[in-house]
Amino acid sequence: MSDHKQKLNIIILGPAHPLRGGLSAFNERLARELISEGHQVTIYTFSLQYPSFLFPGKTQFADSPTPKDLSIKVVVNSINPFNWIKVGSTIKKFKPDVLVIRFWIPFMGPCLGTISRIAKSNKHTKVVAVLDNVIPHEHRIGDNLLTKYFINSVDRFIAMSQQVINELRTFTFKPCELILHPIYDHYGESITKENACEFLKIDPQYNYLLFFGFIRNYKGLDLLLKAMADQRIKNKNIKLIIAGEYYENAAIYSNLIEEYKLSDQLILATNYISDNEVKFYFSAADLIVQPYKSATQSGISQIAYHFEKPMIVTNVGGLPEMVPNGKAGYVVEVNETAITNAIIDFYENNKSPQLITGLKEEKKKYSWKKFANSIIGERENN
């Protein structure tokens, strides 16, 4: 912060408790950082985020208790225009210095864009959008119109990869700052592999790969399963932990598992992984594999950095920016052979110590303080 330590009133508009998932975790962690910098922060989250028919998982809600250190208002209904007007008017009257809006999917464009327009009509509030995606991974008719409606309501943007900036530039040339996704550091410290395996009830004598997070087509689990079918991997003491809930038809993957006879090579934890369980999966693993077919940036990489676990990522979107090849892990092409080759190289050439040294250095770049200060940067410089 600047020398005068100006305290700002900030509202974050986006997912937070009782909603679960990475967006909620990010927004709550950002709020805590801003509070630690001396600002007053309130989170406005959704009472209805998605209609149930649009949500692919089992539940949208966390089973953890409400955070006692955060002010969270559960007030936004994503499909009710009268609610948007009410919430926008409430924020307008409150006159926050900064309204931070998390944008990740065109569906939210009308809701968030309307609230933004009403809120900033007080001629005081500046609207900053934190962009996860501009062009969605899974396209639908009308995406561009919905996204444009939101983007036109924003004063300034923060992107977490160059690809997102490039996508934004197809809509607008308003100011946009590139700040890399900070490290998820709220999952606790790593533990020994033996203790992690004991908790997970798996054999510590095996080497473990980890695929972590919601299972969707663009994340490429099918490629990783085909890589596991390679005889070079079958001949080694390697198992793959799949930890995350299916967000599409599970039969796609169960058919591959059966076709390639992979059952004995897999540990399936295909349910939602709660925050207090995350450390066990990452601590048990030697290598985190993200075989994505498309990407912007990835919160999974930032969990891997926290637990200091080398990664394999594919050469898509912002992943190569986040995981420098040969330093924090491997950047490979989007096919099962390239993924297999990296896995084999990691184990046969004992690359773990070298990559852990590199990623310890690399992780210093991913600062919550830097991200928080970028939120308030424009007003601080006035």
N, C-alpha and C positions, 0 to 999 in steps of 0.2 A: 504494500500500500504506500501511498505517498506520505510525505512528512506530516501533513496536516491531519491525517487519520480521520478523514470525514466519514461519519457513520451514515450509511444509506438504509432506507427502507426498500427491501427487495421482496418481490413475490416470484416464486417459481411455479409455473403452471405445467403440470405433467404428472405422470404416474408416480405414486408413492403409497405407503401403507394406507389401507389394507391390501392394495394390489401387490402382487409378487413379481419377481423377475428382475432382469438386469437394469431396465430403465428406472424402476423404483429405487433399486440399490444406488444407482448413480445419482439420482436427484437428491436422495437423503444424504449421501456423502458430500455432495456439493453444498447443500444447505449447512451442514456442520462446518465445512471449511469457511464459508462466508461468515457464519456466526463467530468462529474463532478469530476472524479478522475484525470483529467489532460491529458487524452489521446486524440489523434486525431482519429476520427472514421468516416468511410464511410460505408454506407450500399449499397450493390449491390442486387437489387431485380429483379423480373421477368417482362419482357415486355409481355411474354406469360408463364403463370404458368401451366395451364392445357388446352389442346384442349377442346373446348366446349362440345364435346360428352362425355368427361370423368368427367365433372364437374356437380354434381347433383343439385346445387343450382340455383338461378335465375340470379345472377351476381357475378363475382369475385371481383368487384371493389367497393371501398368505395365512398360515396358521400361527405365526409369531405374534407376540404382544405388541401393542401400539408403542412406538418409541416415545419415551417420556421427555426426551430432550429436544423435541421438535414440535413446532406448531403446524399441524396438518389439518386443513379443512377439506372434508370429503363432500364436495358440492357440485361438481361438473358432470352434466349429462351430455354425452357426445352426440346424441341424436335428437335433442329437444331444443329447437331454436329459441323458445321462450326462456329456457334456462340459460342459454348463451347470453341473451340480453341482460338477464338478471345478474349473472356473474360479472359480465363486462361492466355493468353499471356500478356494482359494488366496488370493483377494483378502481374504476374511474374516480369514485368519491374518496377512496382511501388514498389516492395519489402516491403510489409507490414511486421511488426514483427510477427503479428498473423493474420491468416485467420480463422474466426469463421464461421463454416458451420452448419446451422440448418437442421437436417435430421429427417423426419417424415414418409416417405412413400417410398417403394422400387422403384416406378416409377421414382423418382428423382435420383436414383443411378448413371445411366450413365452420366447425365448432371453434377451433383455435383462432382462425382468421377473423371471425366475428367478434369474439371476446377481445382480441388485440385491438381492432379498430375502435371499439367503444371505449376501452380502457385508455388509450392514448389520446382520445379526443379531449382530455383534460388539459392538453398542451404542456404537460409536465412529464408524464411517464415516457421513458424510452423503452422500446421493445427490442430485446435481444433474443434471437432464435438460436438454439443449439441444435444442429442438424445431424441426425444419424444417417439419413438417406434423403436424397431429393428425388432420384429415380428409384422406385421400389424394386426389390428383388423379383417380385411376382407381379406382373403388369395386369392392370384391369382398364377397361374402357372408362374414360373420364379422368384418369389419374392426373394428366397435365393441367386440366382446368381446376381441379381441386387444389393441386399444389400451387398453382399460380395465384389463386385467391388468397392462400395463406401468405405466400412470399411477399405479395404486394402490401401486406399489412405490417411488415417488419422494418425496423430502422437499421439493424446491424445483425450480422450472422457470425456464428462460430462453427467451423467445420473441423472434423477430427481426421480427415484425410484429404489429400489433393484431389482425389477422384470426386469427392463431394463438392469441392469448390468448382471443379470443371462442370459438374452437373448443374450447379447453381447458376453458372455463367450462361447457361442456355435460357435462363429466365430473367436474370437481373444482373446489374453491375454495382449494386449497393455494396457497402463495405463488408468484407468477410475476412476473418482472421483464422489462420490454421493453428490450432492448438491440439496436440496429440492427446488421445484418450488417456486420462490418468490411470494409475494402477489401482485396482480394487484391493484395498488393504484392510477390509473390515471382516475378513473371513477367519481371522485368528492366525496364529503362527503355524508353520509346518511342524509335523511330528515325524518320528522315525517311520521308515517303511514297515517295519515289523508291527508297530502299534497300529498303523493305518490298516494293514492287512488283517490284523486281529479284529478290528472293529468291523471291517467289511466282510469278514469270514471268508477270506481268500488265502491261498497258499503263498507265503512270501518267497518261496523258492523260484517262482516264475518272474520273468521280466514283463512289465506291464506298459502297454500303450494306453492312452486315454483319449476318447472322443467324448467331449463334454458339451452339454447344452441341448436346447430344443432341437428335435430332429425334423428338418425340412429338406425338401429336394435340393435347394441351392447349397446346402452345407456338405453335400457330397459323401455322405456315409456309404452309399453304394460303391463308390470308388475305393474307399478304405476296406470294405468287405472283400472286394475283388483282390485288393493287394494282399489281404490276409490269406487268400487262397493260393498265393505263389508258393511253390514248393520250397524255396529258400527260407521263407518264414515258417512254413510248416515244420521244417527240419530243426528249427531253433526253439529255445525255451521261452517263447513269446506268447502272451495273451493280450487281447484287446478288451478294455473295459469300456462299455458304452453306457454313459450316465446322462440320462436326459429323457424327457417325455416326448412321445410321438406327437407331432403336429400335423401329421398326414397319415395315410393308410399304412399301418404297420406291416401288412401283408407283403408290400414291396420288398421289405428287408428280410422278413422271415422266409420268403421264397428264395432269396439269395443265400441265406444261411443254410437252407436245406440243399440247394443246388450244389454249393461248393463244400458241403459237409464241414461247416465251421463251428458247430456247437461246442466242441471241446476246446476251441481256441478263444471263446468269448465269455466275458462276464457281463450279463445283461442287468442293468439297473435302469430300466426304461420307465421311470417315473420321475416326478418333479423332485429335484435334489434341494433340500432346504439349506439355508445359509450355514447352519451349524454342522452340516455334513460335508460341505465342500472341501474342507482341509483334508479329510480322509482320502478322498478320491485323488486329489493332486499329490498328496504325500506318498501314496502307494505307487504312483506312476513314475516311469523314467523319462517319458517323452509324450508331449501333448500334440495330437495330430488334428489339424484343421484342413480337411481336403476340399475346401469350398470351391464351388463352380462359379460363384460371383460373390463379391463382398465390397463393402466400403471400408469399415474398420471392424475390429472385433474386441468385445469385452472379454472374451475367453483368453486372448493373448495377455490381457492385463491381469487376469488372475494367475496365469502361468508365470508372468514376471514376478508377481508378489511371492509365489512359492518357489521361485528360481528354478523352473523346469524348462529345459530346452523344448523347442517346438519344430514341427513341420507344418509349413503353410504353403498354399498354392499361390502361384503368381497371378493373383487377381486383385483388383481394387487397391486398397491401401495396405494390404497385408505385408507386402515387401518393405514398405516404409517402416512398419512396426517391428518386423523381425528380420534384421539384416542377415543375409545369407552368409553362413560360416561364422557368424558372431553370436547370435542368439538362437540360431537354429538353422533350418534348411528352407529355402524357397525353391519349390519344384513346379513343374508344369502340371496341368490338370489332367492327369491320367494315372491309372493304378501302377504302371511300371515305374514311373518317376517316384511315386510315393514309396513303393517297395524298395527301390534302390537306396533311398534316403534312410529308411529303417535299417536296412542291412549295413549300410556304412556306419551308422550310429553305433551299432553293437559290435560289429567286427573290428572297427578301428578305435573303439573306446573313446568316442568323441565327447562323452558327457562332461568330463572335467574342463576341457577346453571351452565348450559352449556355456557352461555355467559361469566360468570366469568372464566371458564376453557379455552375457546377459546381465550380470551384476553391474557391469559398467553401463550398459545400455539403459537399464531401468531408471537411472538417475534423471533421464530426460522427462519422465512422466510424473509431473508434479501437480497435486491438487491446488497448491498455493498459486501456481502459475495460471491454472485454469480459472480459479476464482477471481484473480486479479484481471483476467481478460474480460470477465463479465462486467466489471465496473470500470474498465479502462477508459472508455470514451468519456464518461462523466468526470472521472478523476483528472483527465487532461484538460478539461474545460477551464 
